[in-house]
Amino acid sequence: MNFKDILGYDTIKGYLQASVAAGRIPHAQLFVAGEGQGGLPMAIAYATLILSDGNPRAEAQCAQLAHPDLHFAFPTATNDKVKKDPVSALFMDEWRIFVKEQPYGSLFDWFVLLGIEKKQANIGVNEAKEITNTLALKSFEGGYKVMIVWMAEKMNTEAANKLLKLLEEPAEKTLFLLVVEDENALLDTIKSRCQILRFPLLSENAIREGLEQRGLTEAEATKIAVRAQSNFNKALQLMSNKENEEAIFERWFIAWVRSAYRARGNKTAIQGLLQWSEEVNTVGREMQKQFLQYCAEVFRQAFLLNYTASSLVYMQFNDSSFELRKFAPFIHGANIEAIYRLIEEAIVHVERNGNGKVIFTDLAIRLTRLLHAKQ
């Protein structure tokens, strides 16, 4: 994977290329990029430039993720293939498929590929030991050794502390590239030892051009680029009409807010909320978190529409019986912050393995009061 394969970010590409040409390569770097913005492809392209040094053979090895001095760590969990002590080295075949087919893919996409979407995967202490052992070996080519840690914010505390020791006392010509979506979830002590490169939002023009290269007309690509909201992975899903998950989220959201609105002073409507919470609880925790994030975005869009910022509203519902324009007046300055806090709390509880039925029942009932708040 080379820089030419990555959408947009000409300034960042130029900076990284110049740092290599000048021999100024910090030993620990943190790439902060949102989902679908290309943090992982950029890290691989950067590593390829460093490791290949113009050598076609080494470049080809990097393209296949098979260079002996290019290493990866990423969230894992046990599955049908690996029953015990999962570490990244045991999933390299799947990882190569994922990077080749979905270089802009999300963490959830990775979990689906591994068949662990209903589990809470992380980067554990066994992974940290593997990293230590791997980097203790001499470089195969005599140059740099590169360790790319994807979704580094998924390290548990014990793993993070072990990695911290490596960052404090780095071996010569050892490069750590930590790729994160949420830098606030990473230990401050780790961030303080990294040079941080924050990616701005991926432009609509870059997404449009990427979609046109895949055969869409300019009009089709422009429409999808607006809906994708800087997420090329989302844009590809829209292009491929892979919207089954979003269709489920839309149905759940509409059922939730309608039942919540009717439930005030109506005991019979509470049964609808209970049934709703039971249905949402049938899916894995990662999908539950994605649904909550989807809800937060719908409320944000409704809020913007209510305050006449219609140019920023892109969300469209397939269900013609639900109009965001009619829902928007219920989301205003008196309840938007409380709704956001409600959703954020629910996400935290899901991440902490709380009882899903309790979490979503509580969420549903509390929204009942907020929807009826006076502006």
N, C-alpha and C positions, 0 to 999 in steps of 0.2 A: 504494500500500500504506500503510495507516494502522495506528496502534497497536491499534485494535480487531480487526484481522485477525490479530494475533499471540497465540499461546497463552501464558497465564501472565505471569509477571514484572511484576506490577502495580507493585512498588516501583521497578524500573528504569524503567518507563514514566513513572511519576510524577516521578522524578528528572530524566529527560531533558526532559520537558515543562516542569518548573519552571525548568530552566537556560535554556531558550529564552525563556520568559516574562520572566525576569530579565535577559536579554541577556548571560548568562555562558556563552559557547560557546567552549571551548578549541579552538585551531586544529588540534590533532592528538589524536585519541582512538583508543584501542585497545580493540576489543570482543573479549573472549576467551570463546568459546562452543564447546562440543563439537559433534560432528556431530549434526545434527537438532535442535539446541536453539534455533535461530532467530536466530543472530547476523546473518546477511545481511538477513532481513526487518526486524529491529529497526533496522539501519543505514539501510535504505531508508525506513522509516517516520519516523525521526528527520530524515533529509534532506528528506523531503516536508514535514514540519512547518516546517522552517527556510525552504525555498524557496517554499512556497505562501503562507504568512502569511495564511491564510484565503481566498485567492483560488481559487475553484473551477476556473478554467481552468488555473492552475499546478498545482493538485492533480491534475487529470486528466492533465496532461503527465507528472507524476512517476509516476502509476499505470501509464502506458504506457512508462516509462523513456525518455521523449522530451523531458524538460525540457532546454533548451539549457545550463543551468548545473549539470546533474547528470551526472557522468562516472564511468566504471567502469574498473577494471583487474583482470585475473584471469589465472590460468595458461592458457597456450595452447601449441600446437605445430602444425607443418605437418600438413595433411590434404589430402583430395582437392580442396578448395576453395582453400586457401591453400598454395601450394607453397614460398614463400620468405618469410622475415622476418615471422613471424606476430606480430601485436599485437592487443590487445583490440578496437580500432576495426573490425577486419575481421570480427569475429564477433558484432556487436551484434544481428543478426537472431536468431541462435541463442541469444544471451544472454537476449533478451526472452522467447523461448519457454521457456527453462529457468526463469527467475524466475517466469513466469506459471504454469507447470505443476508445477514442483518447487521452490517457495521454500525448502523445508527439505532440498533435495537435497544429496547428498554430492559431493565432488570427483570420485569415480569416476563418478557419474551424469553429471556435466558432461563428463567425458572420453568416455563412451559416446555422448552426444549429438553430440559433435564427431567421433567415429570415431577417437579417439586413445588408446583404453584400453590399447594395447600400447606406448605411448610414455611417456617421462619429460617431462611438460610442466612449464614453470616461467614465472616472470615475469622476463624478461631485460632486458638493457640497452636494447634498442630500445624496450621498453615504458616504461622510465624516461624515455627521451628524449621519447616521446609525451606522457607525463604533464607533463613540463617545458614542452613547447610548448603544450599545451592550457591549462595554468594561467597561462601568460604572457599569454593573451588577456584582454580586459576581460570582466567579467560581462555577459551578454546582458540581464539584467533589472535590472542596477545594484545587486544585492544580493550574497549569498554565491555562491561557486562551491564545489561539493562534489565531492570525489574519493573514491569508495569503492573500496578495494583489498581484494578478497575473496581469502582464503587467502594473505595477505601473507607468511606464512612460506615460501612457494614462490619468493620473490625470490632470485635468485642474488646473489653478493657484490657484483658490479659494479653491479647495479641497486639494491641496498640502499644502497650508498654514494652513488649519485646522488640517491636519494630523501632520504637523510639531509641533504643540502645544502638541499633544499627545506624540510625540517622545521626546520632551524636558522634559516633566513631566510624565514619565510612571508610571502607577499603578504597585503595587507589583505583581510579578509573571504574568506579561502580556508580551507576546512575539509577536513582529511584524516580519513577514517574507515577505519582498518585493521581488518579482520575476520580473526581467526585461530582455529585450533583448538589449535595447539601454540605457546604463546608462547615456550617455551624454544628454538624453532628460529629465532626472530627475533633480530637483532643487539641486544645490550644497549644500544648507543648509540641505536638507534631507540626502543626501549622507554622509555629515560630521557627522551625528548622527547615522550612521549605521556601523556595522562591515561588510566589503565587502568580499564576497567570489566569485571569478571569475572562471568560469568553462573553462578549456582548450577545444580545439576542441575534439569532440567525435571521438575516434579512429575508423579506418576502421575495425580493428579486432572486436571491440565491436559491431559494426553494423552488421558485417558478422555473428557473433555468434547469435545475436538477430534474424536475418533472418533464420538461420539454425534451430533455435528452432521453427520457424513457418513453417518448412517443406521444405525449399529450399536446394538444394545441395550446397556443398562448392563452386563449380565453379559459380553457379548462384548467390549465396549470395555475392561472392567476386566482381563480375561485378557490381552489384547494389550498393554495399558499396562504390566503387570508384566513381560512378556517384552521390551518395547522398551527398557527400561533408560535412560530419559530421552532417547531418540532418536525424535523424531516421524517422521523419515524412515523409520526401521525399522518403526515402528508402521503407517505407511501401506502399506509393502510387505507386512507380515503381513496387513493387512486385505484387500489385493488379491490375496492368495495368490501374490504374486510371490516365491516362495521357491526358485526354480531354483538360484540361486547358493548359497544356504545348503545346499540339498540336496547340491550338489556338494562343498561344504566338509565337510559331515558325512560323506559317503562317503570323501573323502580322509583325513579325520582317523581314522576307524575303521580304514581299511586301514593307515595309518601306525603307529598304536600296536599293532595286532595283529601286524603284521610285525616291528616293533621288539622286541616282547616275545618272539616266537618265535626271533628271530635270534641270541640269545645262545648261543654254542656250537653253532650250527646253520648251517653254511655254505650249505646249500641255501636257507635262508630269506632270505639276503642278496639273492638274485636278486629276491625280492619287493620289497625296499626300492629296488633299482635301477630296477625297472619303475615303482614309485610316483614316484620322483624325475623320471623321464622324462615321466610324465603331467602332473605339476604344472608342469613346464617348458614345456608346450605353450601355456600362457596368458600374457597380458601381465604386466608387472611390477606394475602396480597391483593386479591381481587376486591375484597372488602375495602381495603385502603384506597385502591384506585377509584372505587365508586364514591367514596367520601370526598376524594379530591375533585371528582367530576361534579359532585353536588356543590362544592365550594365555588367552582367556576360558574355554574349556572346562577347561583345567588349573586355573584359578582356581576355577571352580565345583566341580570335583572336590575340590579342597583344602578348600573351605568345607564340603562335604558330609562329608568325612572327619573334620572336627573339629566335627561336629554343629551347624553353623550353617545348618541346612536352611531356615530362614526366608528366607535370602538367595539360595537356589538357585532359579533360574527356568528353566534350560535344559532342553529336552525333545528327545529324539531320535526321529525317525520310524522309524528302523531298530530294530525290536523285539528284534533279536538283541544289541544293545549297550545295556547298562544303566549309567548313570552311577553308580548306587549300588554296583555291583560293581567298577567301574573306580576309584572314589574311594580305596580303601585303598592303591593304588599311588602316590598323590600326597600327599606329607606334608612335614614340616618338614625332612627330610634331603635332599630333591631339588627342592622347588618353586623355590627361588631359582636353582639351576643351570639348571632348565628355562626359566625366564623369561629368564635371560641368554642362553641358547642361541637362543631365538626373537628376542630383541632384536638379537643379532649378525647373524642371518640377514636381518632386515629392513634393517639397515644395508648389508649386502653387496648385497642386491637393489637398494636405492636407488642404490648406486654402480656399477650395471650389471655386477655380477659374473656369472660363468657360472652360470646357473640350475641346471643339472644337477649341477654340483659343489657348489653351496650346499645343495641339498636332499638330495643323497646324504650329505654330511657331517652335516647335521641329523638325518637318519634313523638313521645309525649311532651317533651320539653319544647319541641318546635311548635306544638299546638298553641302554647301561650305566646310565643314570639310572632307568629303570623298574624295574631290579632292585636299586636301592639299598635298604639296610635302614633301617627307620624308627628 
